[in-house]
Amino acid sequence: MKLLEQYKDSIALAKNQNIITDTSFKKALDNCFSVLAEKDKIHGIHTFDSKPDITKEFYAALLSVTTEFVRRAYCKEDIQQYLSDDCGLSSSRVEIFLHDFYKHRLGIEMSLLNIGDSLPHITDVKWKIDYIMKSSTMDSSEGPLFRICLVTDKYDPETETKKMSTINFTCTSQELQDLVYKLKDSVRHCSTVTSRIL
């Protein structure tokens, strides 16, 4: 929840019903879930009956917090604790949020899968080793051959579901070591960048 600390004050604006009215709160939730789940129904901020600058601040924080809840797979109790205990929202507003959140959660997950280049997400790796002892064209072997199968998930907009596919390739021992080294280097680089941001 450390990442969500920066949004606490902005979400807490909704605890005062004079600042963010029930109507504005519901419209902000509708907008939030419509945008994140890539639906069409969106209200303009100017139609809210609250102060536009405060509503925009709340709305921006709501988008960020909701995205983090989905990305990090927060459970209902964690979300409830953050909204009610940390941000001070009333139990009725927390229940409204939770109802809409679980109603749209799958759509938001599907939308988040397509952020970026829409590359597939690797979910599993299958492999086997083949070793050629001798063939009619080669007397000495180059070592084992590794047959790698990457199982991936990608969002399919036509069926609106996750679609599993595989990426198959064969490599030598040296090529596999190069791949592993590059992956470890990428992980180190991402960790360094993440630690600088946080």
KELO-25754 format. One record per residue: residue in one letter; x, z, y of N, C-alpha, C in turn. Coordinates in steps of 0.2 Angstrom, whole numbers, plus 2048, in hexadecimal, padded with zeros to 3 digits. Example, Ala and Ser with C-alpha at 12.3 -4.5 7.8 and 13.67 -1.06 7.14 Angstrom:
a8428277E483E8277EA8428277F0
s8408237F58448247FB840827800
! end
This chain:
m8048007FA800800800804800806
k80B80080580F80080B80E7FA80F
l80D7F480C80C7EE8108067EE814
l8017F28127FB7F28167FB7F781C
e8007FB81C8008008227FF7FC829
q8027F682A8027F38307FB7F1832
y7F67F182D7F07EE82F7EB7F4830
k7ED7FA82E7E980082E7E5801835
d7E880183B7E58028417E07FC843
s7E27F68417DD7F18427D77F183E
i7D77F38377D27F48337CE7FA835
a7D17FF8387CD80583A7C9804840
l7CA7FE8437C57FC8497BE7FC847
a7BD7FA8407B67FA83D7B380083C
k7B680683D7B380C83B7AF80E841
n7B080C8477AB80D84D7A680784D
q7A080984C79A80484C799801852
n79B80585879A80285E79F7FD860
i7A57FD85D7AA7F885E7A87F285A
i7A87F38537A67EE84E79F7EF84B
t79A7EC84E7947ED84B7937EB844
d78D7ED84178C7EB83A78B7E4839
t7887E083E7887D983E78E7D683E
s7937D88437997D584479E7D783D
f79D7DD83B7A07DE83579F7DA82F
k7987D882E7967D48287987CD82A
k7987CB83079A7C48327A17C3830
a7A57C88327AD7C88317AE7C882A
l7AA7CC8267AB7CB81E7A97C481C
d7A47C281E7A27BB81C7A77B681D
n7AA7B68237AF7B18257B57B2821
c7B77B98207BD7BA81C7BD7B7815
f7B77B98127B77B680B7B67AF80B
s7B27AC8107B17A58107B87A1811
v7BC7A48157C27A08177C77A1811
l7C77A780E7CC7A88097CA7A5802
a7C37A48017C17A17FB7C079A7FC
e7C17978027C17908047B978E804
k7B57928067AE7908077AD78D80D
d7A778A80F7A57878157A278B81A
k79E79081879B79481D79F799821
i7A07978287A479B82C7A179C833
h7A07A383579E7A483C7A37A4841
g7A27A18477A77A284C7A87A984F
i7AD7AB8517AF7B18537AA7B285A
h7A97AD85D7A57AE86379E7B0862
t79C7AF85C7957B185A7947B8858
f79A7BC85879A7C38567977C785C
d7937CC85B7917D08617957D6863
s79C7D58617A17DA8637A67D7868
k7AA7DB86A7B07D986F7B47D486B
p7B57CE86D7B87C886A7C07CA868
d7C37CD86D7CA7CF86B7CB7D4865
i7C77D98667C77DE8607C57DB85A
t7BF7D785A7BD7D48547C27CF851
k7C67CC8557CB7C78527D17CB84F
e7D37D18527D87D584F7D57D8848
f7CF7DA8487CC7DD8427CC7D783D
y7CA7D183F7C97CC83A7D07CA837
a7D57C983B7DB7C78397DE7CC834
a7DD7D38357E07D88317DC7D882A
l7D57D682B7D17D68257D37D0820
l7D57CA8237D77C581F7DE7C781C
s7E27CA81F7E97CC81C7E87D1817
v7E47D68187E37DC8137DF7D980D
t7DA7D580E7D77D28087DB7CE804
t7DF7CA8077E47C68037E97CA7FF
e7EB7CF8027F07D47FF7EC7D77F9
f7E67D97FA7E27DC7F47E27D87EE
v7E17D17F07E07CD7EA7E77CB7E7
r7EC7CA7EB7F37C87E97F67CE7E5
r7F57D47E77F87D97E37F37DD7DE
a7ED7DA7DD7E97DC7D87E77E37D9
y7E57E57DF7E37EC7E07DD7EE7DC
c7DC7F47D97D67F67D67D17F97DB
k7CB7F97D97C67FC7DE7C78027E1
e7CA8077DD7CC80D7E07D180D7E6
d7D68097E57DB8087EA7D98057F0
i7D48007EF7D17FD7F57CD8027F9
q7C98057F57C480A7F87C88107FC
q7CE8127F97D28177FC7D5814802
y7D780E8027DB80B8087D580B80E
l7D080880C7CB8078117C780D814
s7C681280F7C28188127C781D814
d7CC81F8107D18248127D6822817
d7D981D8167DE81B81B7DC818821
c7D68138217D48108277CE81482A
g7CA8188267C581C8287BE818829
l7BD8138257B780F8257B2813821
s7AB8138237A68168207A5814819
s7A28188157A181680E79C81080D
s79780F812793809811797803813
r79B80381779F7FD8197A47FC813
v7A78018107AC80080B7A87FD805
e7A27FF80479E7FC7FE79C7F57FF
i79A7F38067997EC80779F7E8806
f7A57EA8087AB7E78077AC7E6800
l7AC7EB7FC7AD7EB7F57A97E67F1
h7A27E67F379D7E27F079F7DA7F1
d7A17D97F87A37D27F97A97D07F6
f7AE7D57F67B57D37F47B47D17EC
y7B17D57E87B07D37E17AC7CD7E0
k7A87CC7E47A47C67E47A87BF7E5
h7AD7C07E97B17BA7EB7B87BA7E9
r7BA7C07E57C17C17E37C47BB7DF
l7C07B87DA7C27B37D67C47AC7DA
g7BF7AB7DF7C07A57E47C67A67E8
i7C87AC7EA7CE7AD7EE7D47AD7EA
e7D47AF7E47D97AE7DF7DB7A77DE
m7D67A37DD7D679C7DC7D97987E2
s7D779B7E87DA7987EE7E179A7EF
l7E37A07EE7EA7A27EE7EF79E7E9
l7EC79C7E47F07987DF7F27927E2
n7EE78F7E77F07897EA7F47897F0
i7F678F7F27FA7907F880178D7F7
g8037897FC80A7867FC80977F7F9
d80E77D7F580E7767F28097757EC
s80577A7EB80077A7E58047797DF
l80A77C7DE80E77B7D880B7807D3
p80B77E7CD8097827C780C7897C7
h80978E7C580C7957C480E7967BC
i8147977BB8177987B481479F7B2
t81079E7AC80D7A47A98117A67A3
d8147A279F8177A379981C79E797
v8217A079382779C79182779C789
k82779678682879577F82E79177E
w83279377983879077883A790770
k83F78B76F84278B768848787768
i84C78976485378676385478175E
d85677B75F85877675A85F77575A
y86277575486977475386A76E74F
i86E76975286F76374E87676474A
m87676474487C76574088075E740
k87D75973E88175273E87B74D73E
s87D74874187974274187D73C73F
s87973673E87D73073D88172D743
t87F72F74988272D74F887732752
m88773874F88C73D75288E74274D
d89574374C89874774789874E749
s89974F75089A756752894758757
s89275E75688C76075A88E762761
e88976276688B76576D88876C76D
g88676E76888377576887B775768
p87877A76987177A76886D77776D
l86777476C86277177185D776771
f85B77877885677D77984F77977B
r84A77A77884477677983F77C77D
i83E77B78383B78078883477D789
c82F78178982877F78B825785790
l82478379682278779B81A78679B
v81778C79A80F78C79B80D78E7A2
t8097897A580878A7AC80078B7AD
d7FE78E7B37F878E7B57F778B7BC
k7F27867BD7F17837C37EA7837C5
y7E87847CB7E17847CD7DE77C7CC
d7D977B7C97D67747C97D07747CD
p7D07717D37CA7717D87C476E7D5
e7C57697D07BF7667CE7BB76B7C9
t7BE76E7C57BA7737C17BA77A7C4
e7BE77B7C97BE7827CC7C07877C8
t7C57867C37C878B7BF7CF78A7BE
k7D378F7BB7DA78E7BA7DB7897B4
k7E07847B57E17807AF7E87817AD
m7E87827A67EF7837A37F277C7A1
s7F877C7A27FC7767A080377879E
t80777379B80E77579981377079C
i81977379D81E76E79F82476F799
n82576A79682A76A791830766793
f83676979183D76679284276978C
t84776578C84C76778785376778B
c85776C78985D76D78D86276F788
t86976E78A86E77178686F778788
s87477B78587678278787878378E
q87D77E79087F77F79787A77E79C
e87577979B87077879F86B77E7A0
l86A78179A86678779A86978D79E
q87078D79D8737927A18737917A9
d87378B7AB8737897B286C78A7B4
l8677897B086078A7B285F7927B3
v8617967AF86079D7AF8647A07B5
y86A79D7B686E79F7BC86A79E7C3
k8687987C38647967C985E79A7CA
l85A79B7C58547A07C58567A77C8
k85B7A97C585E7B07C78607B07CE
d8637AB7D08657AA7D785F7AA7DC
s85A7A67DA8547A67DE8507AC7DE
v8507B07D984D7B77D98517BB7DE
r8587BB7DE85C7BF7E285A7BD7EA
h85A7B77EB8597B47F28527B77F4
c84D7B67F08467B87F28467C07F3
s8497C37EF84A7CB7F084D7CD7F7
t8527C97F88567CA7FF8517C9805
v84E7C38048497C180A8437C680A
t8417C880583B7CD80583D7D3808
s8437D68068467DC8088477DC810
r8497D68128497D681A8437D681D
i83E7D381A8377D281D8347D981D
l8347DD8188317E38178357E981B
! end
